Amino acid sequence: MEYNLPYSSIIILMDLGLILKTEFESSAMNHTASLQLYLQDIRYNLSCYNKNTSFTYYRISPIGQELASLIEYKQNPEYQTYLLEVLAQLFSITTE
C-alpha cells in the first residue's frame, strides 16, 4: 500500500488553510549525530548514510493543528512498517 499524497491534494489542503503554502527544507543533517524519532511509543535512532541528507516537508497550519488535536489517534502498524522501510533507504535505524 502506498501512502503518498498527490500534489493536487496538497494544493487543496493549502487552499483550505490546513497546511502552510510554503514548502520547507531542513538543513543538511549531521551524519555523525543520530536523529531521534518517536513513532507509536517506540523510540528510533536514525543515523544518516551520507552527509547531504535533508528533509522536504510541509507544515501544518495553526488551524490544521487544532483540527488534528480533535482526531482520535489510532495506531497503524502497516504505515509504521512502510515509513521505516522508506527511512531505511537513507538511515541506519536502531531502537532502544
VOVOVEX-486203 format. One record per residue: residue in three letters; x, y, z of N, C-alpha, C in turn. Coordinates in pm, 1 decimal, padded with zeros to 6 digits, always signed. Example, Ala and Ser with C-alpha at 12.3 -4.5 7.8 and 13.67 -1.06 7.14 Angstrom:
2
<node code="ALA" n_east="+01319.0" n_north="-00569.0" n_up="+00780.0" ca_east="+01230.0" ca_north="-00450.0" ca_up="+00780.0" c_east="+01320.0" c_north="-00330.0" c_up="+00780.0"/>
<node code="SER" n_east="+01285.0" n_north="-00225.0" n_up="+00708.0" ca_east="+01367.0" ca_north="-00106.0" ca_up="+00714.0" c_east="+01290.0" c_north="+00003.0" c_up="+00787.0"/>
//
This chain:
96
<node code="MET" n_east="+00083.9" n_north="-00117.5" n_up="+00000.0" ca_east="+00000.0" ca_north="+00000.0" ca_up="+00000.0" c_east="+00088.7" c_north="+00124.2" c_up="+00000.0"/>
<node code="GLU" n_east="+00054.2" n_north="+00221.8" n_up="-00080.4" ca_east="+00128.4" ca_north="+00346.6" ca_up="-00087.5" c_east="+00060.5" c_north="+00452.1" c_up="-00000.7"/>
<node code="TYR" n_east="+00140.7" n_north="+00536.4" n_up="+00059.1" ca_east="+00089.2" ca_north="+00641.7" ca_up="+00146.1" c_east="+00122.2" c_north="+00780.0" c_up="+00092.5"/>
<node code="ASN" n_east="+00158.1" n_north="+00787.6" n_up="-00034.7" ca_east="+00191.2" ca_north="+00917.1" ca_up="-00093.5" c_east="+00065.7" c_north="+01000.1" c_up="-00112.4"/>
<node code="LEU" n_east="+00078.9" n_north="+01128.9" n_up="-00089.7" ca_east="-00031.8" ca_north="+01221.5" ca_up="-00107.7" c_east="-00011.0" c_north="+01294.1" c_up="-00240.1"/>
<node code="PRO" n_east="-00108.1" n_north="+01285.7" n_up="-00332.5" ca_east="-00090.9" ca_north="+01353.8" ca_up="-00461.6" c_east="-00075.8" c_north="+01504.7" c_up="-00441.7"/>
<node code="TYR" n_east="-00000.6" n_north="+01568.5" n_up="-00531.5" ca_east="+00021.7" ca_north="+01712.6" ca_up="-00521.1" c_east="-00109.8" c_north="+01789.0" c_up="-00525.8"/>
<node code="SER" n_east="-00206.6" n_north="+01740.5" n_up="-00602.9" ca_east="-00336.6" ca_north="+01807.3" ca_up="-00609.6" c_east="-00403.8" c_north="+01810.7" c_up="-00471.7"/>
<node code="SER" n_east="-00384.7" n_north="+01707.0" n_up="-00392.4" ca_east="-00440.4" ca_north="+01704.8" ca_up="-00256.0" c_east="-00367.1" c_north="+01802.8" c_up="-00165.0"/>
<node code="ILE" n_east="-00236.7" n_north="+01817.7" n_up="-00186.5" ca_east="-00159.4" ca_north="+01915.3" ca_up="-00108.7" c_east="-00210.6" c_north="+02056.3" c_up="-00137.9"/>
<node code="ILE" n_east="-00238.9" n_north="+02084.7" n_up="-00264.8" ca_east="-00292.0" ca_north="+02216.0" ca_up="-00303.4" c_east="-00427.4" c_north="+02239.7" c_up="-00236.0"/>
<node code="ILE" n_east="-00512.9" n_north="+02138.0" n_up="-00232.9" ca_east="-00643.8" ca_north="+02150.9" ca_up="-00168.5" c_east="-00626.8" c_north="+02180.1" c_up="-00019.7"/>
<node code="LEU" n_east="-00534.5" n_north="+02108.6" n_up="+00047.1" ca_east="-00509.8" ca_north="+02133.3" ca_up="+00189.6" c_east="-00458.6" c_north="+02275.8" c_up="+00212.9"/>
<node code="MET" n_east="-00376.5" n_north="+02326.3" n_up="+00118.6" ca_east="-00329.8" ca_north="+02465.0" ca_up="+00128.2" c_east="-00445.8" c_north="+02561.6" c_up="+00112.6"/>
<node code="ASP" n_east="-00530.3" n_north="+02537.5" n_up="+00011.4" ca_east="-00644.6" ca_north="+02626.0" ca_up="-00012.9" c_east="-00741.3" c_north="+02627.9" c_up="+00105.5"/>
<node code="LEU" n_east="-00752.6" n_north="+02515.0" n_up="+00175.0" ca_east="-00839.6" ca_north="+02507.7" ca_up="+00292.7" c_east="-00773.8" c_north="+02568.3" c_up="+00417.2"/>
<node code="GLY" n_east="-00645.2" n_north="+02601.9" n_up="+00406.4" ca_east="-00573.8" ca_north="+02660.4" ca_up="+00519.6" c_east="-00529.2" c_north="+02558.8" c_up="+00623.2"/>
<node code="LEU" n_east="-00521.8" n_north="+02431.5" n_up="+00584.2" ca_east="-00483.0" ca_north="+02327.5" ca_up="+00680.3" c_east="-00332.2" c_north="+02304.2" c_up="+00684.3"/>
<node code="ILE" n_east="-00263.7" n_north="+02334.9" n_up="+00574.1" ca_east="-00117.0" ca_north="+02334.2" ca_up="+00574.4" c_east="-00070.2" c_north="+02467.3" c_up="+00517.0"/>
<node code="LEU" n_east="+00051.4" n_north="+02507.7" n_up="+00555.5" ca_east="+00105.5" ca_north="+02634.4" ca_up="+00507.8" c_east="+00142.1" c_north="+02623.5" c_up="+00360.5"/>
<node code="LYS" n_east="+00139.8" n_north="+02735.7" n_up="+00291.2" ca_east="+00159.4" ca_north="+02736.0" ca_up="+00145.8" c_east="+00305.3" c_north="+02732.8" c_up="+00104.0"/>
<node code="THR" n_east="+00395.1" n_north="+02716.8" n_up="+00197.2" ca_east="+00537.5" ca_north="+02715.3" ca_up="+00167.0" c_east="+00595.9" c_north="+02578.1" c_up="+00195.4"/>
<node code="GLU" n_east="+00671.5" n_north="+02527.2" n_up="+00099.9" ca_east="+00743.2" ca_north="+02401.9" ca_up="+00120.2" c_east="+00872.9" c_north="+02435.6" c_up="+00193.9"/>
<node code="PHE" n_east="+00909.4" n_north="+02355.1" n_up="+00291.8" ca_east="+01030.7" ca_north="+02379.2" ca_up="+00370.1" c_east="+01131.8" c_north="+02269.4" c_up="+00343.3"/>
<node code="GLU" n_east="+01258.9" n_north="+02303.2" n_up="+00359.8" ca_east="+01364.4" ca_north="+02202.7" ca_up="+00351.8" c_east="+01456.0" c_north="+02220.7" c_up="+00471.2"/>
<node code="SER" n_east="+01484.5" n_north="+02110.6" n_up="+00539.0" ca_east="+01574.4" ca_north="+02118.2" ca_up="+00654.0" c_east="+01716.6" c_north="+02140.1" c_up="+00604.1"/>
<node code="SER" n_east="+01801.8" n_north="+02184.5" n_up="+00691.9" ca_east="+01942.8" ca_north="+02193.6" ca_up="+00656.7" c_east="+01999.8" c_north="+02051.8" c_up="+00648.9"/>
<node code="ALA" n_east="+02114.3" n_north="+02038.8" n_up="+00588.3" ca_east="+02177.5" ca_north="+01907.0" ca_up="+00578.2" c_east="+02202.1" c_north="+01853.1" c_up="+00718.4"/>
<node code="MET" n_east="+02170.1" n_north="+01727.0" n_up="+00735.9" ca_east="+02182.3" ca_north="+01665.4" ca_up="+00868.2" c_east="+02326.7" c_north="+01627.0" c_up="+00896.8"/>
<node code="ASN" n_east="+02364.3" n_north="+01636.9" n_up="+01021.1" ca_east="+02496.4" ca_north="+01595.4" ca_up="+01064.8" c_east="+02501.1" c_north="+01442.6" c_up="+01062.0"/>
<node code="HIS" n_east="+02580.2" n_north="+01387.8" n_up="+00972.4" ca_east="+02580.6" ca_north="+01241.6" ca_up="+00956.9" c_east="+02649.0" c_north="+01168.9" c_up="+01072.4"/>
<node code="THR" n_east="+02715.4" n_north="+01242.2" n_up="+01161.0" ca_east="+02778.3" ca_north="+01176.9" ca_up="+01276.5" c_east="+02685.5" c_north="+01173.7" c_up="+01396.9"/>
<node code="ALA" n_east="+02575.6" n_north="+01247.6" n_up="+01391.2" ca_east="+02478.7" ca_north="+01250.4" ca_up="+01501.2" c_east="+02356.3" c_north="+01168.0" c_up="+01462.7"/>
<node code="SER" n_east="+02285.7" n_north="+01120.0" n_up="+01562.0" ca_east="+02164.7" ca_north="+01043.4" ca_up="+01532.8" c_east="+02042.4" c_north="+01131.3" c_up="+01555.5"/>
<node code="LEU" n_east="+01938.4" n_north="+01102.0" n_up="+01480.6" ca_east="+01811.6" ca_north="+01171.8" ca_up="+01490.1" c_east="+01716.4" c_north="+01082.7" c_up="+01567.8"/>
<node code="GLN" n_east="+01645.9" n_north="+01140.8" n_up="+01664.5" ca_east="+01550.2" ca_north="+01064.7" ca_up="+01745.0" c_east="+01412.2" c_north="+01074.7" c_up="+01681.0"/>
<node code="LEU" n_east="+01347.0" n_north="+00962.1" n_up="+01663.1" ca_east="+01212.1" ca_north="+00958.1" ca_up="+01607.7" c_east="+01126.2" c_north="+00873.8" c_up="+01700.5"/>
<node code="TYR" n_east="+01015.4" n_north="+00932.1" n_up="+01746.7" ca_east="+00920.9" ca_north="+00859.7" ca_up="+01830.6" c_east="+00800.5" c_north="+00826.9" c_up="+01743.9"/>
<node code="LEU" n_east="+00772.0" n_north="+00698.6" n_up="+01730.1" ca_east="+00662.7" ca_north="+00654.8" ca_up="+01645.4" c_east="+00587.6" c_north="+00544.1" c_up="+01716.6"/>
<node code="GLN" n_east="+00462.7" n_north="+00571.8" n_up="+01747.4" ca_east="+00375.8" ca_north="+00474.5" ca_up="+01814.1" c_east="+00442.3" c_north="+00416.6" c_up="+01938.5"/>
<node code="ASP" n_east="+00491.6" n_north="+00507.5" n_up="+02024.3" ca_east="+00551.3" ca_north="+00474.3" ca_up="+02154.2" c_east="+00683.0" c_north="+00397.6" c_up="+02145.8"/>
<node code="ILE" n_east="+00747.2" n_north="+00398.7" n_up="+02031.3" ca_east="+00879.0" ca_north="+00335.7" ca_up="+02016.5" c_east="+00977.4" c_north="+00444.7" c_up="+01975.8"/>
<node code="ARG" n_east="+01093.7" n_north="+00443.3" n_up="+02039.0" ca_east="+01197.5" ca_north="+00541.8" ca_up="+02007.4" c_east="+01297.6" c_north="+00479.1" c_up="+01911.7"/>
<node code="TYR" n_east="+01316.5" n_north="+00546.5" n_up="+01798.3" ca_east="+01411.3" ca_north="+00501.8" ca_up="+01697.4" c_east="+01525.8" c_north="+00601.0" c_up="+01689.8"/>
<node code="ASN" n_east="+01647.1" n_north="+00549.8" n_up="+01670.0" ca_east="+01764.1" ca_north="+00633.2" ca_up="+01644.6" c_east="+01799.6" c_north="+00616.3" c_up="+01498.3"/>
<node code="LEU" n_east="+01805.3" n_north="+00727.6" n_up="+01425.0" ca_east="+01836.1" ca_north="+00725.2" ca_up="+01282.7" c_east="+01971.4" c_north="+00790.1" c_up="+01260.5"/>
<node code="SER" n_east="+02060.6" n_north="+00721.2" n_up="+01192.2" ca_east="+02191.8" ca_north="+00774.7" ca_up="+01158.0" c_east="+02203.2" c_north="+00779.2" c_up="+01006.0"/>
<node code="CYS" n_east="+02238.5" n_north="+00896.5" n_up="+00952.7" ca_east="+02245.7" ca_north="+00916.5" ca_up="+00806.9" c_east="+02357.4" c_north="+00833.4" c_up="+00745.1"/>
<node code="TYR" n_east="+02328.9" n_north="+00786.0" n_up="+00623.8" ca_east="+02432.5" ca_north="+00717.8" ca_up="+00546.9" c_east="+02524.1" c_north="+00816.9" c_up="+00475.5"/>
<node code="ASN" n_east="+02472.8" n_north="+00934.4" n_up="+00436.9" ca_east="+02558.3" ca_north="+01031.5" ca_up="+00368.2" c_east="+02544.5" c_north="+01170.3" c_up="+00429.5"/>
<node code="LYS" n_east="+02634.1" n_north="+01259.8" n_up="+00389.8" ca_east="+02644.3" ca_north="+01391.5" ca_up="+00452.0" c_east="+02538.7" c_north="+01490.6" c_up="+00405.6"/>
<node code="ASN" n_east="+02474.6" n_north="+01468.0" n_up="+00294.7" ca_east="+02386.6" ca_north="+01568.7" ca_up="+00236.2" c_east="+02238.6" c_north="+01536.6" c_up="+00250.7"/>
<node code="THR" n_east="+02200.3" n_north="+01461.4" n_up="+00349.5" ca_east="+02060.5" ca_north="+01424.8" ca_up="+00368.4" c_east="+01983.6" c_north="+01540.4" c_up="+00431.1"/>
<node code="SER" n_east="+01868.4" n_north="+01571.5" n_up="+00372.5" ca_east="+01780.0" ca_north="+01673.6" ca_up="+00427.5" c_east="+01635.6" c_north="+01630.7" c_up="+00402.0"/>
<node code="PHE" n_east="+01542.7" n_north="+01693.0" n_up="+00470.4" ca_east="+01400.5" ca_north="+01662.8" ca_up="+00455.1" c_east="+01330.3" c_north="+01779.7" c_up="+00387.0"/>
<node code="THR" n_east="+01239.4" n_north="+01749.0" n_up="+00297.5" ca_east="+01148.8" ca_north="+01847.9" ca_up="+00241.7" c_east="+01011.4" c_north="+01816.5" c_up="+00298.7"/>
<node code="TYR" n_east="+00943.3" n_north="+01920.7" n_up="+00347.8" ca_east="+00817.4" ca_north="+01895.2" ca_up="+00416.7" c_east="+00725.4" c_north="+02016.5" c_up="+00411.3"/>
<node code="TYR" n_east="+00600.9" n_north="+01993.6" n_up="+00445.5" ca_east="+00501.4" ca_north="+02099.3" ca_up="+00459.0" c_east="+00461.9" c_north="+02105.2" c_up="+00606.0"/>
<node code="ARG" n_east="+00440.2" n_north="+02226.8" n_up="+00657.0" ca_east="+00399.7" ca_north="+02243.1" ca_up="+00796.8" c_east="+00248.9" c_north="+02255.3" c_up="+00806.5"/>
<node code="ILE" n_east="+00194.8" n_north="+02196.6" n_up="+00909.4" ca_east="+00052.1" ca_north="+02208.8" ca_up="+00936.9" c_east="+00027.4" c_north="+02349.3" c_up="+00992.6"/>
<node code="SER" n_east="-00077.1" n_north="+02411.9" n_up="+00946.4" ca_east="-00111.9" ca_north="+02546.4" ca_up="+00992.6" c_east="-00169.3" c_north="+02539.1" c_up="+01134.7"/>
<node code="PRO" n_east="-00179.1" n_north="+02652.9" n_up="+01203.5" ca_east="-00241.8" ca_north="+02650.9" ca_up="+01336.5" c_east="-00384.2" c_north="+02592.7" c_up="+01333.3"/>
<node code="ILE" n_east="-00460.7" n_north="+02625.3" n_up="+01230.0" ca_east="-00595.5" ca_north="+02568.1" ca_up="+01217.8" c_east="-00586.8" c_north="+02417.4" c_up="+01198.4"/>
<node code="GLY" n_east="-00493.4" n_north="+02373.7" n_up="+01114.0" ca_east="-00474.0" ca_north="+02230.2" ca_up="+01092.9" c_east="-00434.1" c_north="+02159.2" c_up="+01221.0"/>
<node code="GLN" n_east="-00350.6" n_north="+02224.5" n_up="+01303.3" ca_east="-00310.0" ca_north="+02166.2" ca_up="+01431.1" c_east="-00428.5" c_north="+02151.6" c_up="+01525.1"/>
<node code="GLU" n_east="-00514.2" n_north="+02252.9" n_up="+01527.4" ca_east="-00633.4" ca_north="+02244.8" ca_up="+01613.1" c_east="-00724.8" c_north="+02131.2" c_up="+01569.2"/>
<node code="LEU" n_east="-00746.2" n_north="+02119.1" n_up="+01439.2" ca_east="-00831.2" ca_north="+02010.4" ca_up="+01388.6" c_east="-00767.7" c_north="+01873.6" c_up="+01415.4"/>
<node code="ALA" n_east="-00636.0" n_north="+01865.2" n_up="+01398.2" ca_east="-00567.1" ca_north="+01737.9" ca_up="+01422.0" c_east="-00581.4" c_north="+01693.7" c_up="+01566.9"/>
<node code="SER" n_east="-00585.2" n_north="+01789.3" n_up="+01659.7" ca_east="-00597.8" ca_north="+01753.5" ca_up="+01801.6" c_east="-00735.4" c_north="+01693.8" c_up="+01833.2"/>
<node code="LEU" n_east="-00832.9" n_north="+01716.4" n_up="+01745.0" ca_east="-00967.7" ca_north="+01662.3" ca_up="+01766.3" c_east="-00984.7" c_north="+01520.8" c_up="+01711.6"/>
<node code="ILE" n_east="-00887.4" n_north="+01475.5" n_up="+01633.2" ca_east="-00896.4" ca_north="+01343.8" ca_up="+01570.3" c_east="-00840.8" c_north="+01238.4" c_up="+01665.6"/>
<node code="GLU" n_east="-00914.1" n_north="+01130.0" n_up="+01680.6" ca_east="-00868.9" ca_north="+01021.5" ca_up="+01766.9" c_east="-00747.6" c_north="+00952.5" c_up="+01705.1"/>
<node code="TYR" n_east="-00644.4" n_north="+00934.4" n_up="+01786.0" ca_east="-00522.6" ca_north="+00868.1" ca_up="+01740.6" c_east="-00545.4" c_north="+00717.9" c_up="+01733.6"/>
<node code="LYS" n_east="-00511.1" n_north="+00660.0" n_up="+01620.6" ca_east="-00519.1" ca_north="+00515.0" ca_up="+01605.0" c_east="-00385.4" c_north="+00465.7" c_up="+01552.5"/>
<node code="GLN" n_east="-00335.3" n_north="+00359.5" n_up="+01612.0" ca_east="-00210.6" ca_north="+00302.2" ca_up="+01563.7" c_east="-00232.9" c_north="+00238.4" c_up="+01427.2"/>
<node code="ASN" n_east="-00129.6" n_north="+00247.2" n_up="+01343.4" ca_east="-00135.9" ca_north="+00191.2" ca_up="+01209.5" c_east="-00004.7" c_north="+00118.5" c_up="+01182.3"/>
<node code="PRO" n_east="+00003.4" n_north="-00010.5" n_up="+01218.5" ca_east="+00129.6" ca_north="-00083.1" ca_up="+01202.9" c_east="+00175.8" c_north="-00093.8" c_up="+01057.9"/>
<node code="GLU" n_east="+00082.4" n_north="-00096.4" n_up="+00962.5" ca_east="+00120.9" ca_north="-00104.1" ca_up="+00821.7" c_east="+00194.9" c_north="+00023.2" c_up="+00779.3"/>
<node code="TYR" n_east="+00143.5" n_north="+00138.8" n_up="+00825.0" ca_east="+00210.8" ca_north="+00264.4" ca_up="+00792.5" c_east="+00346.9" c_north="+00271.8" c_up="+00860.6"/>
<node code="GLN" n_east="+00355.1" n_north="+00227.7" n_up="+00983.5" ca_east="+00483.0" ca_north="+00228.7" ca_up="+01054.9" c_east="+00585.8" c_north="+00146.3" c_up="+00979.3"/>
<node code="THR" n_east="+00548.4" n_north="+00028.9" n_up="+00933.1" ca_east="+00639.0" ca_north="-00056.7" ca_up="+00856.7" c_east="+00682.7" c_north="+00013.6" c_up="+00728.1"/>
<node code="TYR" n_east="+00586.1" n_north="+00072.8" n_up="+00657.0" ca_east="+00615.4" ca_north="+00144.0" ca_up="+00533.1" c_east="+00713.0" c_north="+00258.8" c_up="+00558.3"/>
<node code="LEU" n_east="+00686.0" n_north="+00340.9" n_up="+00660.4" ca_east="+00770.8" ca_north="+00455.3" ca_up="+00690.3" c_east="+00912.9" c_north="+00411.3" c_up="+00725.2"/>
<node code="LEU" n_east="+00926.0" n_north="+00307.1" n_up="+00804.7" ca_east="+01059.5" ca_north="+00258.7" ca_up="+00841.0" c_east="+01134.0" c_north="+00203.5" c_up="+00719.8"/>
<node code="GLU" n_east="+01063.3" n_north="+00141.9" n_up="+00627.1" ca_east="+01127.3" ca_north="+00092.7" ca_up="+00504.4" c_east="+01179.0" c_north="+00208.8" c_up="+00419.8"/>
<node code="VAL" n_east="+01100.4" n_north="+00314.8" n_up="+00409.8" ca_east="+01143.3" ca_north="+00432.6" ca_up="+00334.0" c_east="+01264.0" c_north="+00497.6" c_up="+00402.3"/>
<node code="LEU" n_east="+01257.2" n_north="+00514.8" n_up="+00533.1" ca_east="+01368.5" ca_north="+00576.4" ca_up="+00606.1" c_east="+01494.9" c_north="+00491.0" c_up="+00601.6"/>
<node code="ALA" n_east="+01480.2" n_north="+00359.3" n_up="+00594.4" ca_east="+01596.0" ca_north="+00269.5" ca_up="+00591.5" c_east="+01679.1" c_north="+00287.4" c_up="+00464.5"/>
<node code="GLN" n_east="+01622.5" n_north="+00351.4" n_up="+00362.1" ca_east="+01698.6" ca_north="+00378.7" ca_up="+00240.9" c_east="+01802.0" c_north="+00488.8" c_up="+00263.5"/>
<node code="LEU" n_east="+01780.0" n_north="+00572.7" n_up="+00363.9" ca_east="+01869.5" ca_north="+00685.6" ca_up="+00391.7" c_east="+01938.2" c_north="+00678.9" c_up="+00527.4"/>
<node code="PHE" n_east="+01884.1" n_north="+00594.7" n_up="+00616.9" ca_east="+01933.7" ca_north="+00591.4" ca_up="+00753.7" c_east="+01957.0" c_north="+00447.9" c_up="+00801.1"/>
<node code="SER" n_east="+02051.6" n_north="+00437.1" n_up="+00892.6" ca_east="+02065.6" ca_north="+00316.6" ca_up="+00972.4" c_east="+01970.8" c_north="+00336.1" c_up="+01090.7"/>
<node code="ILE" n_east="+01883.3" n_north="+00238.3" n_up="+01116.8" ca_east="+01779.0" ca_north="+00255.1" ca_up="+01218.8" c_east="+01799.9" c_north="+00153.9" c_up="+01329.8"/>
<node code="THR" n_east="+01801.8" n_north="+00204.7" n_up="+01454.2" ca_east="+01808.1" ca_north="+00117.4" ca_up="+01570.0" c_east="+01700.6" c_north="+00160.6" c_up="+01669.6"/>
<node code="THR" n_east="+01663.1" n_north="+00069.0" n_up="+01758.5" ca_east="+01567.3" ca_north="+00101.8" ca_up="+01864.1" c_east="+01634.9" c_north="+00086.0" c_up="+01998.7"/>
<node code="GLU" n_east="+01574.1" n_north="+00147.4" n_up="+02097.9" ca_east="+01628.2" ca_north="+00133.1" ca_up="+02234.5" c_east="+01534.2" c_north="+00054.1" c_up="+02320.4"/>
//
